[in-house]
Amino acid sequence: MAALQLAILLFSGLTFIHSQVQHPWCVNPDCSTAADRNTLWPLEDANFFLRCDGNWDLLKTPCFDKQLFHFRLQRCVLPADWEPACPEELPECPEVVCQSPADQRVLWPVAMLTRYFVRCMPGPTGGMVPTMVPCEGDTLFSWTRQGCVSADNWVKSCEFPGDTTDDGSTTTEVVTTTTEEVTTTTEEQTTTTEATTTTDAGTTPTPERGICPVPVCAVMDPTHYPHSDWTMYYQCIPHATGYWFPLERDCAAGTVFHFGMQQCVFPVEWQDFCL
């Protein structure tokens, strides 16, 4: 009976996490890879930590004996030995670097525009060209998560020179951007009209997609590149001549390719990375 009571007590301290939790800005808890599943993840409340269970769900787990979770040491320690998982001050946002095909794997933040990010694209005359891409809907770009997230889940992860920390400035910036892009707003209204007409015809409206250029593959290029057909992607493979060339690959049925995540995902998670 005592053993049963202890087991119930321990289990009651574990909580399955199926929604966004408050974790430090520099950490993105995940259970996608073997390394992720072997990692213990910190929370803002250092009395607890997250771990992946057998079903790849995140479990909120308590420390005992008044200890706090130490992310670097991967264990609970005495308060005197504890240190925060992230630096107290936000780092400076990085400058965009588009020098090689490998840079296409990184998404870059845009100063004063949290609804946009920059990605490197192969230029029409060669080389890499930085291209500003908007997030979809009401989502905001997260530098640490390398993708667009809902406003409720967004946390500022770096600072540009002259940035302010209040939310009001961000709101003002977004409104200003909308005012400047009058033509874009008009196009969106036209697109909405077309979508309404399509729905009346009894079919599901399809979002407009950009055109993805065929990538120029460097030697040993590990990047998977987006395709104009979002159910496909390009993979660079070696040729008998010694050069590498892009080969078209298909995603599994019901999935589409997400360039930022470098994998095929369900359509609800998809973002257009093409021009």
C-alpha positions in Angstrom: 0.0 0.0 0.0 2.8 2.4 0.8 4.4 1.7 -2.6 1.1 2.4 -4.3 0.7 5.7 -2.5 4.2 6.8 -3.5 3.5 5.9 -7.1 0.3 7.9 -7.1 2.1 10.9 -5.5 4.9 10.8 -8.1 2.4 10.4 -11.0 0.3 13.4 -9.7 3.4 15.6 -10.1 3.6 14.8 -13.8 1.6 16.8 -16.3 1.2 16.1 -20.0 1.8 19.3 -22.0 -0.3 19.5 -25.2 -0.2 23.3 -25.5 2.3 26.1 -25.3 4.0 26.4 -22.0 6.1 29.2 -20.5 9.7 28.2 -21.3 12.8 30.5 -21.5 13.1 32.6 -24.6 16.3 30.8 -25.8 14.9 27.3 -25.6 12.4 25.5 -27.8 11.4 22.2 -26.2 10.9 19.5 -28.8 10.6 15.7 -29.1 11.3 15.3 -32.8 14.8 13.8 -32.8 16.5 11.3 -30.6 18.7 14.0 -29.1 15.6 16.1 -28.3 14.0 13.1 -26.6 17.1 12.6 -24.5 17.1 16.2 -23.3 15.5 17.7 -20.3 14.0 21.1 -21.0 13.7 24.1 -18.7 10.6 26.1 -17.8 10.3 29.6 -16.5 9.4 28.1 -13.2 12.7 26.3 -12.3 10.9 24.1 -9.8 9.8 22.1 -12.8 11.3 20.8 -16.1 10.0 19.1 -19.2 10.9 15.7 -20.6 9.7 13.6 -23.5 7.8 10.5 -22.7 7.5 7.4 -24.9 4.8 8.9 -27.1 6.8 12.1 -27.7 4.6 14.2 -25.5 6.2 16.7 -23.2 5.8 15.9 -19.5 6.0 18.7 -16.9 8.0 17.1 -14.0 8.8 18.6 -10.6 12.1 18.8 -8.8 12.0 17.5 -5.2 13.6 18.6 -1.9 13.3 22.3 -2.8 15.8 21.9 -5.7 15.7 23.8 -9.0 16.3 22.5 -12.5 19.7 23.3 -14.0 19.5 23.1 -17.8 23.2 22.9 -18.6 23.8 20.2 -16.0 20.5 18.4 -17.0 19.5 17.8 -13.4 17.9 19.4 -10.3 20.4 21.1 -8.0 20.4 23.1 -4.8 19.3 26.8 -5.2 22.9 27.9 -4.5 24.1 25.9 -7.5 21.4 27.0 -9.9 21.8 29.3 -12.9 19.2 30.5 -15.4 19.0 28.7 -18.7 19.2 31.9 -20.8 21.2 35.1 -20.5 19.3 37.9 -18.8 19.9 40.3 -21.7 18.6 39.6 -25.2 21.4 39.1 -27.8 21.7 41.4 -30.8 19.8 40.2 -33.8 22.1 38.7 -36.5 22.8 40.4 -39.8 21.6 38.6 -42.9 24.2 36.4 -44.6 23.5 35.1 -48.1 26.8 33.9 -49.4 26.3 30.2 -50.1 23.4 27.7 -50.7 23.7 26.6 -47.1 22.5 30.0 -46.0 19.1 29.1 -47.4 18.5 26.9 -44.3 18.4 30.0 -42.0 15.5 32.4 -41.7 16.5 35.9 -40.6 14.6 38.5 -38.5 13.7 41.9 -39.9 14.2 45.1 -37.9 11.0 46.7 -36.7 8.9 44.2 -38.7 7.9 41.1 -36.7 5.4 40.0 -39.3 8.2 39.4 -41.8 11.4 37.4 -42.1 14.3 37.2 -44.7 15.4 34.1 -46.5 18.2 33.6 -49.0 17.1 32.6 -52.5 19.2 31.7 -55.6 19.4 34.8 -57.8 18.4 34.8 -61.5 22.0 35.7 -62.4 23.7 33.5 -59.8 24.6 33.9 -56.2 22.2 34.3 -53.3 19.7 37.1 -52.9 18.0 38.1 -49.5 14.2 38.1 -50.0 11.7 39.4 -47.4 8.8 37.1 -46.9 5.6 37.9 -44.9 4.2 35.5 -42.2 0.7 34.2 -42.9 -2.3 35.6 -41.1 -1.7 37.1 -37.7 1.5 35.2 -37.0 4.8 36.7 -36.0 8.3 35.5 -36.9 10.3 33.8 -34.1 14.1 33.8 -34.6 14.7 31.0 -32.1 12.0 28.8 -33.5 12.9 29.6 -37.1 9.3 30.1 -38.2 6.1 32.1 -37.8 4.1 31.5 -34.6 0.8 32.9 -33.2 1.0 36.2 -31.4 0.2 34.5 -28.1 3.2 32.2 -28.4 5.6 34.8 -29.7 8.5 35.9 -27.4 11.1 38.4 -28.4 14.4 36.6 -28.8 16.9 39.2 -30.0 17.2 43.0 -30.3 18.1 45.3 -33.1 19.9 48.6 -32.3 17.2 51.1 -31.3 14.5 48.5 -30.6 12.0 49.2 -27.8 10.6 46.6 -25.5 7.0 47.7 -25.3 4.3 46.0 -27.3 2.8 49.3 -28.4 5.8 50.1 -30.7 5.4 46.8 -32.5 1.7 47.5 -33.1 2.5 50.9 -34.5 5.1 49.5 -36.8 2.8 46.9 -38.3 0.1 49.5 -38.9 2.6 51.7 -40.7 3.7 48.9 -42.9 0.1 48.2 -43.9 -0.4 51.8 -44.9 2.7 51.9 -47.1 1.7 48.8 -49.0 -1.5 50.1 -50.5 -1.1 48.1 -53.6 -0.7 44.9 -51.7 -3.9 45.6 -49.7 -5.8 46.1 -52.9 -4.5 42.8 -54.3 -5.7 41.0 -51.2 -9.2 42.4 -51.6 -9.2 41.2 -55.2 -8.0 37.7 -54.1 -10.7 37.6 -51.5 -13.4 38.2 -54.2 -12.0 35.5 -56.4 -11.9 33.1 -53.4 -15.6 33.9 -52.7 -16.5 33.1 -56.3 -14.6 29.8 -56.2 -16.4 28.8 -53.0 -19.8 29.5 -54.7 -18.8 27.1 -57.4 -18.5 24.4 -54.8 -14.7 23.9 -54.7 -12.1 24.6 -52.0 -10.1 27.8 -52.7 -6.4 27.2 -53.2 -3.9 29.8 -51.8 -1.7 31.6 -54.3 1.7 30.1 -54.5 5.0 31.7 -55.6 7.3 30.3 -58.2 10.4 28.6 -56.8 13.5 28.7 -59.0 15.4 25.4 -59.6 18.3 25.5 -57.1 22.0 25.6 -58.1 23.5 22.7 -56.1 26.9 23.1 -54.5 29.1 20.1 -53.8 27.8 18.1 -50.7 24.8 20.5 -50.4 22.6 19.0 -47.7 19.7 21.5 -48.1 16.3 20.4 -49.5 14.8 23.2 -51.6 11.2 24.2 -52.2 9.4 23.3 -55.4 6.7 25.3 -57.2 4.5 22.2 -56.6 4.3 22.3 -52.8 3.9 18.5 -52.7 7.4 18.1 -54.0 10.9 19.4 -53.2 14.5 19.3 -54.6 17.3 17.3 -53.2 20.9 17.8 -54.4 22.5 14.5 -55.4 25.9 13.7 -57.0 26.3 13.1 -60.8 28.8 10.8 -62.5 30.4 14.0 -63.9 31.4 15.1 -60.4 28.8 17.9 -60.3 25.7 17.9 -58.1 22.2 18.4 -59.6 18.7 18.9 -58.1 16.4 15.9 -58.1 12.7 16.2 -57.7 11.3 14.3 -54.7 7.7 13.7 -53.7 6.3 14.2 -50.2 4.2 11.4 -48.6 0.5 11.5 -49.5 -1.4 14.3 -47.7 1.8 16.3 -46.8 3.6 19.3 -48.3 7.2 20.5 -48.1 8.1 23.2 -45.6 11.5 24.8 -46.5 12.0 26.3 -43.1 11.5 23.0 -41.2 13.3 21.0 -44.0 10.7 18.3 -44.0 7.2 17.5 -45.3 4.4 18.6 -43.0 0.6 18.7 -43.0 -0.9 21.5 -45.1 -2.1 23.4 -42.0 1.6 23.9 -41.0 2.8 24.9 -44.5 4.2 28.3 -45.4 5.1 29.6 -48.9 8.8 30.3 -49.2 8.7 30.9 -53.0 8.8 34.3 -54.7 
